[in-house]
């Protein structure tokens, strides 16, 4: 956008691992543990500004969505929203 500044967009595939562990301390239900890889996408926007010859500042926002994870075994059921938002401020 200028000689000392740039604006960029980014996107792609994301992969993350979801782990869930349930411990019933009253021994009403059985304890269990599950783990599952989740795939999704990420999209973001950022900007960099040259502050000196070998120094730049950066700001970036990224949204990631891994889809909703659901669990249902007849006794327990639940869901987890698999999205996150990140903001980054940095120097390089």
DOVEX-59310 format. One record per residue: x, y, z of N, C-alpha, C in turn. Coordinates in Angstrom, 1 decimal, m for minus. Example, Ala and Ser with C-alpha at 12.3 -4.5 7.8 and 13.67 -1.06 7.14 Angstrom:
BEGIN
NODE	n.px	n.py	n.pz	ca.px	ca.py	ca.pz	c.px	c.py	c.pz
NODE	13.2	m5.7	7.8	12.3	m4.5	7.8	13.2	m3.3	7.8
NODE	12.8	m2.2	7.1	13.7	m1.1	7.1	12.9	0.0	7.9
***
This chain:
BEGIN
NODE	n.px	n.py	n.pz	ca.px	ca.py	ca.pz	c.px	c.py	c.pz
NODE	0.8	m1.2	0.0	0.0	0.0	0.0	0.9	1.3	0.0
NODE	2.1	1.1	0.4	3.1	2.2	0.3	4.5	1.6	0.3
NODE	5.5	2.4	0.1	6.9	1.9	0.0	7.4	1.3	1.3
NODE	6.8	1.7	2.4	7.3	1.1	3.7	6.2	0.3	4.4
NODE	5.1	0.0	3.7	4.0	m0.7	4.4	3.4	m1.7	3.4
NODE	2.9	m2.8	4.0	2.2	m3.8	3.1	1.0	m4.3	3.9
NODE	0.0	m4.7	3.1	m1.2	m5.3	3.6	m1.3	m6.6	3.0
NODE	m1.7	m7.6	3.7	m1.8	m9.0	3.2	m3.1	m9.7	3.7
NODE	m3.5	m10.7	3.0	m4.5	m11.6	3.4	m3.9	m13.0	3.4
NODE	m4.4	m13.9	4.2	m3.9	m15.3	4.3	m5.1	m16.2	4.5
NODE	m4.9	m17.4	4.1	m5.9	m18.4	4.2	m5.4	m19.8	4.0
NODE	m6.1	m20.8	4.4	m5.6	m22.2	4.2	m6.3	m23.2	5.1
NODE	m5.7	m24.4	5.0	m6.2	m25.5	5.8	m5.6	m25.5	7.2
NODE	m6.3	m25.9	8.2	m5.8	m26.0	9.6	m6.2	m27.4	10.1
NODE	m5.3	m27.9	10.9	m5.5	m29.2	11.5	m5.2	m29.1	13.0
NODE	m6.1	m29.6	13.8	m5.8	m29.5	15.3	m6.3	m30.8	15.9
NODE	m5.9	m31.0	17.1	m6.2	m32.2	17.9	m7.1	m31.8	19.1
NODE	m8.2	m32.5	19.2	m9.2	m32.2	20.3	m9.1	m33.4	21.3
NODE	m8.8	m33.1	22.5	m8.8	m34.1	23.6	m9.8	m33.8	24.6
NODE	m10.5	m34.8	25.0	m11.6	m34.6	26.0	m11.5	m35.8	27.0
NODE	m11.5	m35.4	28.3	m11.4	m36.4	29.4	m12.4	m36.1	30.4
NODE	m13.1	m37.1	30.8	m14.2	m37.0	31.8	m13.9	m37.9	33.0
NODE	m13.8	m37.3	34.2	m13.6	m38.1	35.4	m14.8	m37.9	36.3
NODE	m15.5	m38.9	36.6	m16.7	m38.9	37.5	m16.2	m39.2	38.9
NODE	m16.0	m38.3	39.7	m15.5	m38.5	41.0	m16.6	m39.1	42.0
NODE	m17.8	m39.1	41.6	m18.9	m39.7	42.4	m19.2	m41.2	41.9
NODE	m18.5	m41.6	40.8	m18.6	m43.0	40.3	m20.1	m43.3	39.9
NODE	m20.8	m42.3	39.3	m22.1	m42.5	38.8	m22.0	m43.0	37.3
NODE	m21.1	m42.3	36.6	m20.9	m42.7	35.2	m19.4	m43.1	35.1
NODE	m19.1	m43.9	34.0	m17.8	m44.3	33.8	m16.9	m43.2	33.3
NODE	m15.6	m43.2	33.7	m14.7	m42.2	33.2	m14.4	m42.6	31.8
NODE	m14.0	m41.5	31.0	m13.7	m41.8	29.6	m12.7	m40.7	29.1
NODE	m12.1	m41.0	28.0	m11.2	m40.1	27.3	m11.3	m40.4	25.8
NODE	m11.4	m39.3	25.1	m11.4	m39.4	23.6	m10.4	m38.4	23.0
NODE	m9.9	m38.7	21.9	m9.0	m37.7	21.2	m9.3	m37.9	19.7
NODE	m9.3	m36.8	19.0	m9.7	m36.8	17.6	m9.0	m35.6	16.9
NODE	m8.5	m35.9	15.7	m8.0	m34.8	14.8	m9.1	m34.1	14.1
NODE	m9.1	m32.8	14.0	m10.1	m32.0	13.4	m9.5	m31.2	12.3
NODE	m10.1	m31.1	11.1	m9.6	m30.3	10.0	m10.6	m29.2	9.8
NODE	m10.1	m28.1	9.3	m10.9	m26.9	9.0	m10.1	m25.9	8.2
NODE	m10.5	m24.7	8.3	m9.9	m23.6	7.5	m9.5	m22.4	8.4
NODE	m8.6	m21.6	7.9	m8.3	m20.4	8.6	m8.2	m19.2	7.5
NODE	m8.5	m18.0	8.0	m8.5	m16.9	7.1	m8.1	m15.7	8.0
NODE	m7.3	m14.8	7.4	m6.8	m13.7	8.2	m6.4	m12.5	7.3
NODE	m6.1	m11.4	8.0	m5.6	m10.2	7.3	m4.6	m9.6	8.2
NODE	m3.6	m8.9	7.6	m2.5	m8.3	8.4	m1.9	m7.2	7.7
NODE	m1.0	m6.5	8.4	m0.3	m5.3	7.9	1.1	m5.3	8.5
NODE	2.1	m4.9	7.7	3.4	m4.7	8.2	3.9	m3.3	7.8
NODE	4.6	m2.6	8.7	5.1	m1.3	8.5	6.6	m1.3	8.8
NODE	7.4	m0.8	7.9	8.9	m0.7	8.1	9.1	0.5	9.1
NODE	9.8	0.2	10.2	10.0	1.3	11.2	11.4	1.8	11.1
NODE	12.4	1.0	10.6	13.7	1.4	10.3	14.2	0.4	9.2
NODE	15.5	0.5	8.9	16.0	m0.3	7.8	15.9	m1.8	8.1
NODE	16.2	m2.2	9.3	16.1	m3.6	9.7	15.1	m3.9	10.8
NODE	14.0	m3.1	10.8	13.0	m3.3	11.9	11.6	m3.0	11.3
NODE	10.6	m3.9	11.6	9.3	m3.6	11.1	8.3	m4.0	12.3
NODE	7.1	m3.4	12.2	6.0	m3.7	13.1	4.9	m4.4	12.4
NODE	4.2	m5.2	13.1	3.2	m6.1	12.4	1.9	m6.2	13.3
NODE	0.8	m6.2	12.6	m0.5	m6.5	13.3	m1.2	m7.5	12.4
NODE	m1.9	m8.5	13.0	m2.6	m9.5	12.3	m3.8	m10.1	13.0
NODE	m4.8	m10.4	12.3	m6.0	m11.1	12.8	m6.2	m12.4	12.0
NODE	m6.5	m13.5	12.7	m6.8	m14.8	12.1	m8.0	m15.4	12.7
NODE	m8.9	m15.9	11.9	m10.1	m16.7	12.3	m9.9	m18.1	11.9
NODE	m10.1	m19.1	12.8	m9.9	m20.5	12.4	m11.2	m21.2	12.8
NODE	m11.7	m22.1	11.9	m12.9	m22.9	12.2	m12.6	m24.4	12.0
NODE	m12.8	m25.2	13.0	m12.6	m26.6	12.9	m13.9	m27.4	12.9
NODE	m15.0	m26.7	12.7	m16.3	m27.4	12.8	m16.7	m27.8	14.2
NODE	m18.0	m28.0	14.4	m18.4	m28.3	15.7	m18.2	m29.8	16.0
NODE	m17.6	m30.1	17.1	m17.4	m31.5	17.6	m18.6	m31.9	18.5
NODE	m19.2	m33.1	18.2	m20.3	m33.6	19.0	m19.9	m34.9	19.7
NODE	m20.4	m35.1	20.9	m20.3	m36.4	21.6	m21.6	m36.8	22.1
NODE	m22.0	m38.1	21.9	m23.2	m38.6	22.5	m23.0	m40.1	22.6
NODE	m23.1	m40.6	23.8	m23.0	m42.1	24.1	m24.2	m42.6	24.7
NODE	m25.3	m41.9	24.7	m26.6	m42.3	25.3	m26.8	m41.8	26.7
NODE	m25.7	m41.7	27.5	m25.7	m41.1	28.8	m25.3	m39.7	28.9
NODE	m24.2	m39.4	28.1	m23.7	m38.1	28.1	m23.7	m37.5	26.7
NODE	m24.0	m36.3	26.5	m23.9	m35.7	25.2	m23.5	m34.2	25.4
NODE	m22.8	m33.8	24.3	m22.3	m32.4	24.4	m21.7	m32.0	23.0
NODE	m21.4	m30.8	22.9	m20.8	m30.3	21.7	m19.8	m29.2	22.0
NODE	m18.9	m29.0	21.2	m17.8	m28.0	21.4	m17.6	m27.2	20.1
NODE	m17.8	m25.9	20.2	m17.5	m25.0	19.0	m16.1	m25.0	18.7
NODE	m15.7	m25.5	17.5	m14.3	m25.6	17.2	m13.8	m24.4	16.4
NODE	m14.0	m23.2	16.9	m13.5	m22.0	16.3	m12.7	m21.2	17.2
NODE	m11.7	m20.4	16.7	m11.0	m19.5	17.5	m10.6	m18.2	16.7
NODE	m10.3	m17.2	17.5	m9.9	m15.9	16.9	m8.5	m15.5	17.5
NODE	m7.6	m15.1	16.7	m6.3	m14.7	17.2	m5.9	m13.3	16.7
NODE	m5.3	m12.6	17.6	m4.7	m11.3	17.2	m3.2	m11.3	17.6
NODE	m2.4	m10.8	16.7	m1.0	m10.8	16.9	m0.5	m9.3	16.7
NODE	0.4	m8.9	17.6	1.2	m7.7	17.4	2.6	m8.1	17.6
NODE	3.5	m7.7	16.6	4.8	m8.1	16.7	5.9	m7.1	16.1
NODE	7.1	m7.4	16.4	8.2	m6.7	15.9	9.2	m7.7	15.2
NODE	9.8	m7.3	14.1	10.7	m8.2	13.5	11.9	m7.5	12.9
***
